[in-house]
Amino acid sequence: MYIVSYRHDAIWKATSIVYPEVPHCACMFHLWNSNKTNFRKSQKQIKEVYFALARAYTVEEFNRHMAELEAIDSRVKIYLMDIGYDKWSRAHSKENRTMTMTSNIAESVNAANKHARDLPVVNLLDFMTTLIQKWNYTNRKDAVESFMKIGAKYEKILVDNTILSQTMTVLSSTEFLHLVIDGQTRNVVRLHERNCTCGRFQLDDIPCPHAMAVIQKFHMDSYKYCSDYYSIDYLLKTYEISVNSLPDEITWQIPEHVSSQVVLPPKGKIKQERPKKKRGIVGWEGNTVTCALYGRKGHNRRTCRNIPKRD
């Protein structure tokens, strides 16, 4: 188990208290947005290399891309090192992040309830209940009607890896130990350990192209080497718990100790301006305001104190 989120100080502090034993990882995409802010001049050159770094399956592959990044802008390496490679790099992660490199799950919910957030609390909760109920029903229905052994997403990965494996050469050592030659690269596949030197087999928990080359050669069952969590049976278990619908308010049976509670508005002065809907920029992201006269951050040309005073 691990948590992937935006690197806001409050989130990291709260999760360290509630889930002290659970590793906390940074969302790869949110971290890229911070890189764009801090290193604007070189962002186009470093974008491809950065994502290759984050997605690298082995430390050797990571180091190779890091050398490319350092050649473009050495400051980016220092910035990413200070964050900690284990927070955002798949190759250095202390837990197996499989394919979860971003907080897209949370972002999907945020996008779905964007307009409902302006509703009163009760209406917002009713909206969320209806939304989750709809998603649960649709996903369970798709799983029940599926004729595949694993989810559609993972079935596609297997098909793609099978296509990539067609040009590879397999040299067997034992029943479970094989050398797979892929062009100029050589990879060792250990089927009984679900392991490949490319790193993808053990981290993705699904046969990589090199493992698929072995599986195809000996006509083995590829599903046997996929994680149980990718199976249709586990997909059905995910949605087996029903979401209870909320009946009409007149039928509610509210205990007296609850109905007698008087909920007062929070104390404090309410600001007169329109409430903000977008999050603010926190300190670690860097100040986006830059002086047009001297190029220094933290102020603009109007508030610049470096302008020489006239005599």
N, C-alpha and C positions, 0 to 999 in steps of 0.2 A: 504494500500500500504506500502511496506517496501523493503529495499535493502539487498540482501545477497551477500557478496563478500569476497575476500581474505582480510586479515587485514593489507594491506599496508597503511602507513601513508598518502601517496598522495591521495589514493582513498577516505579515510575517510574524509580528509580535503576538497576535491573537492565536494563530495556529500553533505557535511554539508552546503556548499555555494549554490549549485544549488538546492538541495532539503532540505531546513532547517527544514521542518516540518515532514519529512519522517524518521521513525526509521531505523537505520542501524544495521544489524545483521551480525555475523561472520559465515563463512562457517564452518560447523562442521568438514569436512574432512581436510581442511587446518589447522584448529586449532589442530587437532590430529597430523599432521606432525610436528608442533611446539613442541607438548608434547613429541614426539619421540626424537626430537633433544635435548631437555632440560633434559629429564629424561630417558636416554637410559637404565640404569640398570634395571629399573622397568617397562619398556614399555610393556613387554609381559603380566605382571600381571594386568596392569591398562587399557589395550586396551578395553576389553569387558565391564568393569565397566564404562569407560569414555563414550562410545557410548550409553550405557543404561542411563547414566545421561542426555546426550543431548536429547535423544528421550523420556524421561519420560513425561507422560501426566499430572501428578499431583505433587504438591510440596511435598506431603508425600512420594511418590515414589522416587522423586529426593533426599530427605533427607536420605532415606534408602540406596540408592546407594552411596551417598556422604560419609556416615559413613564407607562403605566398602572401598572406595577409600582412605580415611584418614588412615585407618588401614594398607593399603599397603604402602603409601608414603604420609605423611602429607604435603610435599612441593607442591604437585600437587594441593591440595585444595587451598592453598594460591595463587598459580599462576592463577588458574581459577577464584578465587574470585577477584583478582586485575583487571582482564579483565572485569568482570561484568557478573553475571549469565544471565541477560536479553539479553546479546549479542549473546549467543550461546545455551542457554537452552530453550526448547520448553515450559516447565512448567512456566518459569519466563518471557517469552517474553511479551513485552508490546502490541504487535500486534499478531493476530492469524496467525502463520506461516504455518498452515495446514500441508502439507507434504513436504514443501520446506525447507530442512535443509542444503542444499549444493548449490554451484554455478555451478551445473552440466550443466545448460543451456548455460552459457558462455563458459564452458570448451568444450562443444560439438562443438560450433562455432570455438573455437580456434583450435581444432583438425582437423576440416574440412578445414580450410584455412591455415594450417601450412606451406605447400609448396608455396602457393600463396603469402605469405608475402614477399618473395624475389623479386616479380615482381614490375615493375614501378607502380606508384599510379593509373594511368588510367586503367591498366590491372588488378590491384587488385580489383578496384571498379567494373569492368566488371565481374570478377570472382564471387564476392560476390552477385551481382545482379542475375546472372545466378543460383547460388546456392540457394538463397532464393526463386527464382521463381520456381525452381524444388521442393523444400520442400513444398511450398504453394500448388502447384498442386497436389502432392502426398497425402498430408494430407487432403486436401479438397475432393479429389476423394475417399479416404478411409471413410470419414465421410458421404458422399452422399450415398455410397454403403452399409453402415452399417445398420443392422436391429435392433440394440440395441437402447435403450432409452438413455443410457449414454455411455461415452467413454469406450473403451476396458479395459483400466487400472483400472477404477473404477468399472466396471462390475466384474472384477476378485476379487477385494477387497470385494464386496458384496457376491460373491460366497464363498470365504474363510471364511468370518464372519458367513455366514449361516451354514457352516459345523461345525465351532466351537460352534455354539449355540445349536447344537442338544442334547448335554448332560446337558444343563442347565434347571433349574426349575423356572417357573414364578409364583409368587404369586401377584395377582392384588389387588390394594386398590381402585382405581377408573378407569375410562375408559382410563385415560392418565398416571396414577401413578402406577408403578409396582415395585416389589422387585424381583430381579433375583439372584438366588443362583447358584454360579459357584464353585463347589467343596467346599473349605473352605472360600471363599469370598462371600460377599453380596454386590450387587450394586443396586442402586435406579435409575430407568429409568423414565424420564418425557418426554413422546413423544411430547406433545404440545409445549414444550420448546426446543425440540431436544437436550436433556441434559442427561448425565449419570455420575454417581459419579466416574467412571473409567477415565473420561476426554476425551476419544477418540471421542465420538459422537459429542461434541461441537467443538473440535479442528480440526478434520478431515472433518467435515461437511458431514459425511456419517454414516449410522447406524453402530454402533459397534456390536460385537457379542451379548452383553446383549440386545441391542435394537432389533437386529434381532430375538432373542428368543421370544420377545414380539410380533413382527410383524408376525412371523411364526405361533405363537399360535392362533392369532386372524385373520389370513389370510388377512392381510392388504397389501397395495401397498408399497413396500420398496422404490421405486423410488420417492415417495412423500416426503420422508425425506432426500433426497440427495440434495446437493447444486445445484442450477440452472446452475452454471458454469461448472458442470460436464456433462450436457446434450448435446446431439448431436446438438441441435439447437444453443447453444452457441459455440460449436466447429466449426460449419459452419460459424458463425459470425466472428470467429477468422481469418479465411482464405478467407473471402468474398471480401477483397480488393485485386485487382490484382496487380502484379508487372509488371510495364511497361518495355518491352524489349528495349534495346538500338539499334537503327538502325545503318546502315553503316555510317562511319564518313563523307563521302562525302555528305550525305544528311542533316547534321547538320546545323541548322540556328543559328549561334552564333552572338549575338548583338555586334555592333562595340565597345562599351565601355568595353566589355569583351575581345574581340580578340586583342584590342590595349594594353592590360595590359602586361607589361614585368615582368615575374617572375624570380627573381634572386636567385641563390643558397644561403643558409643561411651563414651568416658571422661566422667566427671562424675557427680555425685550425682543420682539420679532422685527427683523429688518424690513424696511418698507419696499426695497427693490424686488424685482422679480426673482424668484428662486432659481439658482443655477441648476442646469440639467447636465452639464458636462463637468467631468472631474477636473480638479486643478492639477497643475504640474508640481510634483514634489521635488525636493532638493536633489536627489540622486540623478534625476533626469537632466539636470543642467538648466541654467537660465536661458530662455530662448530670446530674451531682449538683448540686442547688441547695438552699441553706439555706432552710428553711421559715419562719425567723424574720425574716431580713433580705433574702431573695431573691438573695443572692450565690452565684455558682457556685464549685465547687471543694471544697465541704464541706457537711455536713448539720447539722441542729440540734444533734446530740449533740457534734459536734466544733467547733462554732462558738466562736470566740475573741472575738467582739464583744459577748457578753453581759456587762452590767455586773457587776462583782464586789460581793458584799454586804460591808458594813462589819462 
